[in-house]
Amino acid sequence: MATDPPLTSLIHRAHRGDSGAADDLYSAVYDELRRLAHGVRSREAAHTLNTTALVHEAWLKLAASPAADVASRAHFKHIAARAMRQVLVDQARVRNAEKRGGGIAAVTLQESLTPGLDALDALQVVALDEALQEFGQVDPRAARVVECRFFGGMEVEETAAALDISTATVKRDWRVARAWLARALGDS
């Protein structure tokens, strides 16, 4: 996998406090973050964050984390997908805490026009996150594939590049993960 030294360099310089590098890094990845966020939002039923807000919240989460050893732009996209997942799950938990009643609705895991899953409401996002955490204990790589494809909106090829695996492995892990999650979430 080809490395992207300028991006890696910008990340490390930004984490050392170089505000110019932080601005350059944000400019370098902003369009890609917007594309990922737009894909994620298209699958969420209850939109509490618009695309720009999701990008900004994910960016704040990324900026607050310690400098990661980012090998490439694709690897950065995987890290960004994880940050967006965390933002969406946090938002869903806040929405759920404000609601009365209980019970988690079943999540239907069907392939849609996008590579992710169908639209989810707040309860379903939390249920999916919990199931994905459990699945991550069973098959960490396949859980990362779900994270990239669903929460990052990445295509098979992008996911393969981000995780440094083959496209065949991505497709296989995606099928296994969807089946496992469907069973875990009670989908018939």
C-alpha positions as a printed Julia matrix, in Angstrom:
188×3 Matrix{Float64}:
   0.0     0.0    0.0
   1.42    3.36  -0.94
   2.0     5.73   1.92
   0.98    9.37   1.97
   3.83   11.12   3.85
   2.39   14.64   3.57
  -0.84   13.59   5.33
   1.06   11.67   8.01
   3.44   14.57   8.47
   0.55   17.03   8.78
  -1.14   14.85  11.4
   1.98   14.62  13.54
   2.79   18.31  13.19
  -0.79   19.25  14.07
  -0.69   17.06  17.2
   2.54   18.77  18.25
   0.66   22.08  18.26
   1.47   23.49  14.81
  -1.74   25.43  14.05
  -0.74   25.93  10.42
  -0.4    22.17   9.98
  -3.78   21.65  11.65
  -5.39   24.09   9.2
  -3.64   22.43   6.24
  -4.7    18.97   7.45
  -8.33   20.04   7.82
  -8.3    21.52   4.3
  -6.69   18.37   2.91
  -9.32   15.99   4.31
 -12.45   18.14   4.56
 -14.05   17.11   1.24
 -13.46   13.43   1.95
 -14.92   13.78   5.45
 -18.01   15.5    3.98
 -18.45   12.66   1.47
 -18.21   10.05   4.21
 -20.57   11.99   6.5
 -23.11   12.45   3.72
 -23.14    8.7    3.09
 -23.57    7.95   6.77
 -26.39   10.46   7.2
 -28.29    9.01   4.25
 -28.71    5.81   6.26
 -29.78    7.39   9.55
 -33.54    7.82   9.97
 -33.49   10.49  12.69
 -31.16   13.24  11.51
 -30.06   15.29  14.49
 -26.78   16.34  12.95
 -26.47   17.71   9.47
 -23.51   16.68   7.31
 -21.42   19.69   8.28
 -22.09   19.17  11.99
 -21.14   15.49  11.74
 -17.89   16.42   9.98
 -17.11   19.03  12.62
 -17.94   16.72  15.55
 -15.83   13.93  14.03
 -13.0    16.38  13.39
 -13.1    17.55  17.03
 -12.91   13.92  18.14
  -9.99   13.26  15.76
  -8.17   16.43  16.81
  -8.52   15.57  20.51
  -7.1    12.06  20.09
  -3.37   11.41  20.29
  -1.5    11.36  17.0
  -2.08    8.01  15.4
   0.44    6.22  13.25
  -1.42    6.9   10.02
   0.05    4.91   7.16
  -1.99    6.4    4.32
  -5.0     8.44   3.34
  -7.07    5.22   3.28
  -6.01    4.44   6.84
  -7.01    7.97   7.86
 -10.47    7.36   6.32
 -10.85    4.28   8.53
  -9.96    6.34  11.6
 -12.44    9.02  10.47
 -15.15    6.37  10.03
 -14.57    5.24  13.61
 -14.85    8.85  14.84
 -18.14    9.29  12.94
 -19.43    6.05  14.45
 -18.61    7.33  17.92
 -20.31   10.68  17.25
 -23.47    9.03  15.89
 -23.67    6.53  18.74
 -23.16    9.29  21.32
 -25.92   11.34  19.68
 -28.23    8.32  19.58
 -27.63    7.64  23.26
 -28.47   11.25  24.1
 -31.7    11.03  22.07
 -32.61    7.74  23.7
 -31.98    9.13  27.17
 -34.49   11.87  26.45
 -37.22    9.44  25.42
 -39.58    7.59  27.69
 -40.21    3.9   27.52
 -37.89    1.15  26.54
 -37.44   -1.72  24.22
 -35.03   -1.83  21.37
 -36.5    -2.08  17.93
 -35.23   -4.81  15.66
 -32.69   -3.71  13.1
 -33.26   -5.02   9.61
 -29.97   -5.74   7.9
 -30.68   -5.46   4.21
 -28.39   -4.36   1.44
 -29.48   -0.95   0.2
 -28.38    1.27  -2.66
 -25.48    2.42  -0.51
 -22.95   -0.09   0.77
 -24.28    0.28   4.31
 -27.47   -0.78   5.96
 -30.95    0.69   5.71
 -31.92    3.81   7.65
 -31.64    3.41  11.4
 -33.27    5.3   14.22
 -31.49    6.2   17.47
 -32.36    2.97  19.29
 -31.17    0.93  16.34
 -27.87    2.82  16.12
 -27.17    2.03  19.77
 -28.23   -1.61  19.34
 -26.03   -1.94  16.26
 -23.08   -0.4   18.08
 -23.47   -2.78  21.02
 -23.76   -5.79  18.71
 -20.77   -4.58  16.7
 -18.68   -4.28  19.87
 -19.61   -7.86  20.78
 -18.89   -9.03  17.22
 -15.51   -7.25  17.41
 -14.55   -9.68  20.15
 -15.34  -12.6   17.82
 -13.96  -11.21  14.56
 -12.13   -7.87  14.92
 -11.24   -7.53  11.23
 -14.83   -8.12  10.06
 -16.03   -5.59  12.66
 -13.62   -3.03  11.17
 -15.05   -3.85   7.72
 -18.55   -3.0    9.02
 -17.2     0.17  10.58
 -15.66    1.28   7.28
 -18.56    0.25   5.05
 -21.49    1.33   7.22
 -20.18    4.13   9.41
 -17.64    5.33   6.87
 -19.72    4.78   3.74
 -16.72    3.27   1.99
 -16.9     1.09  -1.09
 -15.32   -2.38  -1.1
 -12.12   -1.12  -2.74
 -11.78    1.79  -0.29
 -12.32   -0.54   2.66
  -9.71   -2.95   1.33
  -7.2    -0.11   1.01
  -8.02    1.31   4.46
  -7.59   -2.06   6.17
  -4.8    -3.32   3.9
  -6.71   -6.47   2.91
  -7.99   -7.83  -0.4
 -11.36   -6.95  -1.86
 -12.33  -10.63  -1.68
 -11.63  -10.57   2.06
 -13.74   -7.42   2.47
 -16.66   -9.05   0.64
 -16.35  -12.25   2.68
 -16.07  -10.38   5.99
 -19.02   -8.16   5.03
 -21.24  -11.21   4.37
 -20.17  -12.89   7.62
 -20.64   -9.7    9.64
 -24.09   -8.99   8.21
 -25.23  -12.54   8.98
 -23.81  -12.45  12.51
 -25.3    -9.01  13.24
 -28.69  -10.0   11.8
 -28.79  -12.99  14.13
 -27.58  -10.96  17.11
 -30.14   -8.24  16.49
 -33.01  -10.68  16.04
 -33.61  -10.18  12.31
 -35.49  -13.11  10.79
